[in-house]
Amino acid sequence: MSLLSGLVHLVLAVAATMSPAPTVALTFDDGPGPHTAQILDALESAGAVGTFFVVGDQLPGREQLVADLVDAGMSLQWHSASHPDLTGVSDSRLAAELDIPGSLPGPDPSCVRPPYGATDSRVNQAATGAGLEVTLWGVDPRDWAATSSQQVIDAVMADVEDGSVVLLHGREHTANALPQLLERLHGAGFQTVLLCA
């Protein structure tokens, strides 16, 4: 090997170690719910992070769990007060759905994910007026319809790429899939990142 060839290999090796790892944002909608604590445990055990888009109706009685999410360094964002299709509600109801309770722990949410991903110019304008950025997703494994944890894992891994935002829900199959999914993502070189943090 010539000196020049050796230098080229050295430069490529150094560049490879300096390249940032591919990232993925795991997001969890519709909670907090019965499986949120299990999801949090899986994330913490793997040294991973997630973004939780919470529904106001789900908060009463789960205040400690929501505080635990914030304390663990997760991103807490808004999903609406009661999970309607925001494009079909009145202006006053839309404003109420985007109104975040002052009792929510941690930093004020900066993003909203409209239920069902249903948005239009009126919803976008109302969100902006409420100081919220509408945030959707790029990978939808349809975990809410999955019949097994493996189905959730396979669907995510089939579509995930650098910079993906993955839509997940606090369902049993998702919670059970998470440890193996995180292991697969880590094995593929992915680093989890927060949205709206």
C-alpha positions as CSV (number, residue, x, y, z in Angstrom):
1,M,0.0,0.0,0.0
2,S,1.4,3.4,-1.0
3,L,1.6,6.3,1.4
4,L,-1.1,8.1,-0.5
5,S,-3.4,5.1,-0.4
6,G,-2.8,4.7,3.3
7,L,-3.6,8.3,3.9
8,V,-6.8,8.0,1.9
9,H,-7.9,5.0,4.0
10,L,-7.1,6.9,7.2
11,V,-9.1,9.9,6.1
12,L,-12.1,7.7,5.2
13,A,-11.9,5.9,8.5
14,V,-11.8,9.1,10.5
15,A,-14.6,10.6,8.4
16,A,-16.7,7.5,9.1
17,T,-16.3,7.9,12.8
18,M,-17.1,11.6,12.6
19,S,-20.3,11.1,10.6
20,P,-23.4,11.6,12.9
21,A,-25.5,8.5,13.5
22,P,-28.8,8.3,11.7
23,T,-31.6,9.6,13.9
24,V,-35.2,8.5,14.5
25,A,-37.9,10.2,16.5
26,L,-40.2,7.7,18.2
27,T,-43.5,9.5,19.0
28,F,-46.4,8.1,21.1
29,D,-49.9,9.4,20.6
30,D,-53.2,9.2,22.6
31,G,-51.8,8.8,26.1
32,P,-51.1,8.8,28.8
33,G,-52.7,5.4,29.1
34,P,-52.4,1.9,30.7
35,H,-49.2,1.1,28.8
36,T,-47.4,4.4,29.1
37,A,-45.3,3.3,32.1
38,Q,-44.2,0.2,30.3
39,I,-43.2,2.3,27.3
40,L,-41.2,4.7,29.5
41,D,-39.5,1.8,31.2
42,A,-38.4,0.3,27.8
43,L,-37.1,3.7,26.7
44,E,-35.1,4.3,29.8
45,S,-33.7,0.7,29.9
46,A,-32.4,1.2,26.3
47,G,-31.1,4.8,27.0
48,A,-33.6,6.0,24.4
49,V,-35.9,9.0,24.3
50,G,-39.4,9.5,23.0
51,T,-41.9,12.3,22.3
52,F,-45.4,11.9,23.9
53,F,-48.3,13.7,22.3
54,V,-50.9,13.7,25.2
55,V,-54.6,14.0,25.2
56,G,-56.2,16.3,27.9
57,D,-58.9,13.8,28.7
58,Q,-56.3,11.2,29.5
59,L,-54.5,13.3,32.1
60,P,-56.7,13.2,35.2
61,G,-55.5,10.5,37.6
62,R,-52.2,10.1,35.7
63,E,-50.4,13.3,36.9
64,Q,-47.5,11.4,38.4
65,L,-47.0,9.3,35.3
66,V,-46.9,12.5,33.2
67,A,-44.4,14.0,35.6
68,D,-42.3,10.9,35.4
69,L,-42.1,11.3,31.6
70,V,-40.8,14.8,32.0
71,D,-38.4,13.8,34.8
72,A,-37.0,11.1,32.5
73,G,-36.2,13.7,29.8
74,M,-39.0,12.8,27.4
75,S,-40.7,15.5,25.3
76,L,-44.3,16.2,26.3
77,Q,-46.4,17.7,23.5
78,W,-50.1,18.3,22.8
79,H,-52.5,16.0,20.9
80,S,-55.7,17.9,21.7
81,A,-58.1,18.1,24.7
82,S,-60.4,15.3,23.6
83,H,-59.2,13.8,20.3
84,P,-61.7,15.0,17.7
85,D,-61.0,15.6,14.0
86,L,-60.0,19.3,14.4
87,T,-61.0,20.1,10.8
88,G,-64.6,19.4,11.7
89,V,-65.1,21.4,14.9
90,S,-66.2,25.0,15.4
91,D,-63.7,27.8,15.8
92,S,-64.5,28.0,19.6
93,R,-64.1,24.2,20.0
94,L,-60.9,24.3,18.0
95,A,-59.5,27.0,20.4
96,A,-60.6,24.9,23.4
97,E,-58.9,21.7,21.9
98,L,-55.6,23.6,21.5
99,D,-55.8,25.1,25.0
100,I,-53.1,23.4,27.1
101,P,-53.8,23.1,30.8
102,G,-51.4,25.1,33.0
103,S,-51.0,22.1,35.3
104,L,-49.1,20.1,32.6
105,P,-45.6,19.6,34.0
106,G,-42.4,20.6,32.3
107,P,-41.8,23.1,29.6
108,D,-44.9,24.3,27.7
109,P,-45.5,22.1,24.6
110,S,-44.4,23.8,21.4
111,C,-46.0,21.3,19.0
112,V,-49.4,19.8,18.4
113,R,-50.2,16.7,16.5
114,P,-53.8,16.9,15.2
115,P,-55.7,13.7,15.9
116,Y,-55.8,11.4,12.8
117,G,-53.3,13.8,11.2
118,A,-56.3,15.8,10.1
119,T,-55.3,19.4,9.5
120,D,-56.1,22.3,7.1
121,S,-55.3,25.9,6.8
122,R,-57.7,26.9,9.6
123,V,-56.2,24.3,12.0
124,N,-52.7,25.4,11.1
125,Q,-53.6,29.0,11.6
126,A,-55.2,28.3,15.0
127,A,-52.2,26.2,16.1
128,T,-49.8,29.0,15.1
129,G,-52.0,31.5,17.0
130,A,-51.8,29.2,20.1
131,G,-48.0,29.1,19.8
132,L,-47.9,25.5,18.5
133,E,-46.3,24.0,15.5
134,V,-48.3,21.3,13.7
135,T,-46.2,18.1,13.7
136,L,-47.1,15.0,11.8
137,W,-45.0,11.9,10.9
138,G,-43.3,10.0,8.1
139,V,-43.5,6.4,9.2
140,D,-46.9,4.9,10.2
141,P,-46.7,1.2,11.2
142,R,-50.4,1.2,12.0
143,D,-49.6,-0.2,15.4
144,W,-53.2,0.5,16.6
145,A,-54.3,-2.3,14.2
146,A,-51.4,-4.7,14.8
147,T,-52.2,-8.2,15.9
148,S,-48.7,-8.9,17.3
149,S,-45.6,-7.1,18.6
150,Q,-43.6,-8.6,15.7
151,Q,-45.9,-6.9,13.2
152,V,-45.1,-3.5,14.8
153,I,-41.4,-4.2,14.7
154,D,-41.4,-5.4,11.1
155,A,-43.5,-2.4,9.9
156,V,-41.2,0.2,11.5
157,M,-38.0,-1.5,10.4
158,A,-39.3,-1.8,6.8
159,D,-39.7,2.0,6.4
160,V,-37.4,3.7,8.9
161,E,-34.6,5.8,7.5
162,D,-32.4,8.7,8.8
163,G,-34.6,11.5,10.1
164,S,-37.8,9.4,10.3
165,V,-40.6,10.4,12.6
166,V,-42.4,7.3,13.7
167,L,-46.0,7.4,14.7
168,L,-46.8,4.9,17.6
169,H,-49.5,4.6,20.1
170,G,-49.7,3.4,23.7
171,R,-51.1,0.1,22.8
172,E,-50.2,-3.3,24.3
173,H,-48.5,-4.7,21.2
174,T,-46.5,-1.5,20.9
175,A,-45.3,-1.5,24.5
176,N,-44.4,-5.2,24.2
177,A,-42.5,-4.6,20.9
178,L,-40.5,-1.6,22.1
179,P,-37.5,-3.4,23.8
180,Q,-36.8,-5.5,20.7
181,L,-37.6,-2.5,18.3
182,L,-35.1,-0.3,20.2
183,E,-32.5,-3.1,20.0
184,R,-33.0,-3.4,16.3
185,L,-32.8,0.3,15.7
186,H,-29.7,0.5,17.8
187,G,-28.2,-2.4,15.9
188,A,-28.9,-0.6,12.7
189,G,-27.0,2.4,14.0
190,F,-30.0,4.7,14.8
191,Q,-30.0,7.2,17.7
192,T,-33.3,8.3,19.1
193,V,-34.0,12.0,19.3
194,L,-36.8,14.2,20.7
195,L,-39.2,16.3,18.7
196,C,-40.1,19.8,19.7
197,A,-37.7,19.8,22.6
